Amino acid sequence: MKRRFAPLLLIAPLALLAACGGGTPALTLNANWYSDPTHNIITGTLEELTYTVAQKEPSKAQALRFVYNPGTYTTRLEDCPLNAYGVDAVGYHYHTELAITGTYFYNGVGTSFSDSVVSDVWFLDVHSALRPVRSEKRVQATVANIYADASTNKLVDRYRYDIIANYNSTKDKNPTKTEVTFTDHASGGDKTEEYSLSLSGSSTFFDNEQILFALRAVDVSKAFAFRTVNPIQRAKMDVSSASEAQTVQLTPRFTVGGVAQTGDIPARKISIGYTGTRGGRQQTLWYAAALDNVPYRAVLLRMEVELPEELGVLSYDLSEAKFAK
């Protein structure tokens, strides 16, 4: 089964990179998505965010050209009951959806496409290190075929697949094992593969689908690292920031509770990626600074995802926010 998938459509955008693993210290985590990060009662949590997605086309002309229409990326965080590692608890359910359409052109002839990604992940609170319990992802992606040429009719690859990951552990411990089910729907009939990975180490562990959210709990102004599982490459991997964050000012172009925001926002610009000799591309993210005078809950303000095959960049910019209490 092919293993080349579009990083722009995996959203937790590290899922395509490769690296070697290693040990890293556990992170200190704070619930910065609340007005009071020391908030201990998560019952009643509800946060909804909406991002506009737009393409920056490449400057270099190419025979195969992808043009994306404006799209949307939405996230929803809410509390939920969980049976986590055999113990009943209250945790979080984090749901995300990307919807985007476009047209690819070859020699002036265009063909439209529609792509989407839906993900769900369930995990515990910061007092339990945001330990993941389960995640699901459903992907429909259109990707440039890097092997196509003038004599090739197949200019793009179309992927439809699901990934389900379940985590096993004991109470108050990091996940010790993950069991993954991968189902390919685009190969002339569903094909399902199952595999498991043993997990070890005391460093902080995040599921791939919760990374963008979980970084809100981290002091990203300093260098940091954590572990995750790459479900496509079937490997445990370390993820780290490339260096200490840059402090920048961003002009808000979003509303909070329907009210347009004004004044520049102090933000942390960071680059993260898998560590190791084959770490792949870095991912660039802008988070609101987690400071007492910045009321934006360390939210992800902007993300830029480099498209494969030098087809440009997709930028995600926060447009609407409804924060938790």
C-alpha positions in Angstrom: 0.0 0.0 0.0 1.4 3.4 -0.9 2.6 5.6 2.0 2.9 9.0 0.3 0.3 11.3 1.6 -0.3 15.1 1.5 1.0 16.9 4.5 -1.3 19.8 4.0 -4.3 17.6 4.6 -3.0 15.9 7.7 -3.4 19.1 9.6 -1.4 18.0 12.6 1.1 18.6 9.9 4.0 16.5 11.2 2.4 13.2 10.1 4.6 13.0 6.9 8.0 13.7 8.3 10.5 11.1 9.3 13.0 10.9 12.1 14.9 9.0 14.8 13.5 8.7 18.3 15.1 9.6 21.6 14.4 10.5 25.2 13.2 14.0 26.3 12.2 15.5 29.6 8.6 15.7 30.6 7.0 19.1 29.9 5.2 21.4 32.4 1.7 21.9 31.1 -0.8 24.7 31.9 -4.5 24.9 30.9 -4.0 28.2 29.0 -7.3 27.8 27.1 -9.1 29.0 30.3 -9.2 32.6 31.5 -7.5 31.2 34.7 -4.9 28.5 33.7 -5.1 27.0 37.2 -8.7 26.2 36.5 -9.3 22.7 38.0 -12.9 22.0 37.0 -13.2 21.2 33.3 -16.9 20.3 33.3 -18.7 22.7 31.1 -15.8 23.4 28.8 -16.7 24.5 25.3 -14.4 26.3 22.8 -15.0 26.8 19.1 -12.5 28.3 16.7 -12.7 29.0 13.0 -9.8 29.6 10.6 -9.8 30.9 7.0 -7.5 28.9 4.7 -5.9 30.6 1.7 -3.2 29.7 -0.8 -0.1 31.6 -1.6 0.8 30.3 -5.1 4.4 29.7 -6.1 6.2 32.3 -8.1 7.7 29.7 -10.4 5.5 28.5 -13.3 4.9 24.8 -13.5 3.2 22.5 -16.0 1.0 21.1 -13.2 -0.6 23.8 -11.2 -2.9 23.6 -8.1 -5.2 26.5 -7.4 -7.1 26.3 -4.1 -10.2 28.2 -3.3 -10.6 29.8 0.2 -11.3 27.0 2.7 -12.2 26.7 6.4 -10.6 24.9 9.3 -12.7 24.6 12.5 -11.9 23.2 15.9 -14.2 22.3 18.9 -13.0 21.5 22.4 -15.4 20.2 25.0 -15.3 18.1 28.1 -16.5 14.5 28.1 -16.6 11.4 30.3 -13.8 8.9 29.5 -12.9 5.4 30.5 -9.2 6.1 30.4 -7.0 3.0 31.0 -9.7 1.3 33.0 -10.6 4.3 35.2 -13.6 6.5 34.7 -12.6 10.2 34.4 -13.6 13.5 32.9 -11.4 14.6 29.9 -11.6 16.4 26.6 -12.9 15.6 23.2 -11.2 17.7 20.4 -12.8 17.7 17.0 -11.3 19.4 13.9 -12.5 19.7 10.3 -10.8 21.0 7.2 -12.8 21.6 4.0 -11.2 23.0 0.9 -11.8 22.8 -2.9 -9.7 23.7 -5.9 -8.7 23.0 -9.4 -5.5 21.5 -10.8 -4.4 22.6 -14.3 -2.2 20.8 -16.7 -1.4 22.5 -20.0 -4.3 24.9 -19.4 -6.9 22.2 -18.8 -8.5 22.3 -15.4 -10.1 19.6 -13.2 -11.9 20.4 -10.0 -11.5 18.6 -6.7 -12.8 18.7 -3.1 -10.7 17.7 -0.1 -11.5 17.2 3.5 -10.0 16.0 6.8 -12.0 15.3 9.9 -10.3 14.3 13.2 -11.3 13.4 16.7 -9.1 12.8 19.7 -10.0 12.1 23.3 -7.5 12.8 26.1 -7.1 13.6 29.8 -6.5 17.0 31.5 -3.2 18.8 32.2 -3.0 17.1 35.6 -2.7 13.9 33.7 -0.3 15.4 31.1 -3.1 15.5 28.4 -2.5 11.8 27.9 -4.3 10.5 24.8 -6.9 7.7 25.0 -8.1 7.4 21.4 -8.0 9.3 18.1 -9.7 9.0 14.7 -9.0 10.7 11.4 -10.8 10.6 8.1 -9.0 12.0 5.0 -9.9 12.7 1.4 -7.0 14.2 -0.4 -5.9 15.1 -3.9 -2.1 15.1 -4.3 0.2 15.9 -7.2 1.8 12.8 -8.7 5.5 13.5 -8.6 6.1 10.7 -11.2 3.7 12.2 -13.8 5.1 13.6 -17.0 3.8 14.6 -20.4 3.1 10.9 -21.3 1.3 10.2 -18.1 -2.4 10.4 -17.8 -2.5 10.1 -14.0 -1.5 13.6 -12.9 -2.7 13.3 -9.3 -3.2 10.7 -6.7 -6.5 10.6 -4.8 -6.5 9.3 -1.3 -9.3 8.3 1.0 -8.3 6.6 4.3 -9.2 6.4 8.0 -6.8 6.0 10.9 -7.9 4.9 14.4 -5.4 4.8 17.3 -6.2 3.4 20.8 -3.8 3.7 23.7 -3.1 1.3 26.6 -1.5 2.2 29.9 -1.9 2.0 33.6 -3.3 4.8 35.9 -1.1 7.9 36.1 1.4 6.5 33.6 2.3 7.5 30.0 0.8 5.3 27.3 2.7 2.0 27.0 1.2 0.8 23.8 -0.9 2.0 20.8 -3.0 -0.1 18.5 -3.6 1.4 15.1 -6.1 0.5 12.4 -5.5 1.9 8.9 -8.2 1.6 6.3 -7.6 2.6 2.7 -10.9 3.4 0.8 -9.3 4.4 -2.5 -7.9 1.1 -3.8 -10.9 -0.4 -5.4 -12.4 -1.7 -2.2 -11.6 -1.2 1.5 -8.2 -2.5 2.7 -7.5 -2.6 6.4 -4.2 -3.0 8.1 -3.7 -3.3 11.9 -0.5 -2.9 13.8 0.7 -2.0 17.3 3.6 -0.1 18.7 5.2 -0.4 22.2 5.7 3.0 23.8 8.2 3.7 26.5 9.8 6.6 28.3 8.9 9.3 30.8 8.8 12.2 28.4 5.5 13.9 27.5 3.5 12.0 24.8 0.9 13.6 22.5 -1.3 11.9 19.9 -0.7 13.3 16.4 -4.2 14.7 16.3 -3.9 16.8 19.5 -0.5 18.4 18.8 -1.7 21.8 17.6 -4.0 22.1 20.6 -1.6 20.6 23.2 1.1 23.2 22.3 -1.1 25.8 23.9 -0.3 24.1 27.3 3.5 24.4 26.6 5.8 27.4 27.3 6.7 27.7 23.7 8.9 30.8 24.4 11.6 28.2 25.3 12.9 25.2 23.4 10.8 22.1 24.0 10.4 18.5 22.9 7.8 15.7 23.2 7.0 12.3 21.7 4.3 11.2 19.3 3.5 8.4 16.9 3.6 8.8 13.1 0.7 6.6 12.1 1.7 6.5 8.4 5.3 5.7 9.0 4.4 3.4 11.9 7.0 4.8 14.2 7.5 6.5 17.5 9.2 9.9 17.0 10.5 12.9 18.9 9.3 16.3 18.0 11.2 19.5 19.0 11.2 23.2 18.4 13.9 24.3 16.0 15.1 27.0 18.4 13.6 29.4 21.0 10.5 31.3 19.8 10.5 34.7 18.1 8.3 37.2 19.8 6.3 39.1 17.2 3.3 41.4 17.0 0.3 40.2 15.0 -2.6 42.4 13.9 -5.9 40.6 14.8 -8.3 39.8 12.0 -10.7 37.8 14.1 -13.7 38.2 16.4 -14.1 36.9 20.0 -17.7 36.2 20.8 -18.7 38.3 17.7 -16.6 41.3 18.7 -13.8 42.4 16.4 -10.5 42.6 18.1 -8.1 45.5 17.8 -4.5 46.3 18.8 -1.5 44.2 18.0 -1.2 40.9 19.8 2.1 39.6 21.3 2.7 36.2 19.7 5.3 33.4 19.7 6.5 32.3 16.3 7.9 28.8 16.5 9.1 26.1 14.1 8.7 22.5 15.0 9.6 19.2 13.3 10.7 15.6 14.0 14.2 15.3 15.3 16.9 13.2 13.7 18.9 13.1 10.5 15.7 12.7 8.4 13.6 15.3 10.3 11.9 16.7 7.2 10.4 20.1 6.8 9.8 22.4 9.8 6.3 23.6 10.5 5.7 27.3 11.3 3.1 28.3 13.9 2.1 31.5 15.7 0.6 31.2 19.2 -0.7 34.1 21.2 1.7 34.7 24.1 0.6 33.2 27.4 0.9 36.4 29.4 -1.3 37.9 32.1 -2.1 40.9 29.9 -2.9 38.9 26.7 -6.5 37.5 26.9 -6.2 35.2 24.0 -5.7 31.9 25.8 -2.4 31.0 24.0 -4.6 30.3 21.0 -3.1 29.3 17.6 -3.3 32.5 15.6 -1.7 31.4 12.3 -0.2 28.4 10.7 1.6 28.0 7.4 1.7 24.7 5.6 4.1 24.2 2.7 2.4 22.3 -0.1 4.1 19.3 -1.6 6.0 19.5 -4.9 6.5 23.3 -4.6 2.9 24.1 -5.2 2.8 27.0 -2.8 1.7 27.5 0.8 -1.6 27.2 2.6 -2.0 29.8 5.4 -4.5 29.3 8.2 -5.6 32.5 10.0 -7.9 32.7 13.0 -11.2 34.4 12.0 -13.6 33.6 14.8 -13.1 32.5 18.4 -15.5 31.5 21.2 -13.3 30.7 24.2 -14.1 28.5 27.1 -14.9 30.1 30.5 
